[in-house]
Amino acid sequence: MTSHPIRLSIVAGAKALVAACILTAASLMASAPAGAATPAESYVQENVQRGLQILNNHSMPDAQRKSEFRDFLTGLTDIKRIALFTLGASRRSASPADVDAFVNAFRDYAISVYESRLTQYSGQTLKVIGSTQIPSGDSIVSTVLVDPSARSQGQQPIQIDFRVTQENGKFVVIDVSIAGVWLAIEERDQFSAFLEQNNDNVAALATHLNELTRGIRTGGPNAPAR
């Protein structure tokens, strides 16, 4: 399999695609926008509180805290839908078994990234500042991530937008934009580049993601930089 510098792009994407959710859940407070919040805005705010309760519960063992946060994260996002989107056209030519293997590898990799970064987010404040409904019916919930240390150095808050949709009567996050970059789209481009260099081999991409996951969990060379 031809090597490809996919690790950094996947870390950047997964760290906030199914990753900026960690920025949300690991923020110390979510402030509601002025006026009545929309259901989508309330969903983002309420789930921040749920994530906070898990992350700030230091009375439970670390393994249990990670497990509960993993369950929370997979409930917050539609990881399968995101994974299939990132495959792009390759999804149509791959076998069902290879697609399923990729979805599972994508899920494990994304979650391992979040687990490895659980302790890295503290002191930030996530503020919900409004939302917009787009023609598809989805909502874009706009927030800003305020880092007190960055603010003291004159740095501006980071804008994070969440694309929220309803599936079977419940809200889920299906994409995240950090500073104007939509991460699912970015990951789709990076995966496409990998597949172009590996004969459109979805199984190879799944194998590569599994290798990266093992590296992260063992603290090896494939672990994302801290």
Order of alpha helices (4+ residues) and beta strands (2+ residues): alpha-alpha-beta-alpha-alpha-alpha-alpha-alpha-beta-beta-alpha-beta-beta-beta-alpha-alpha
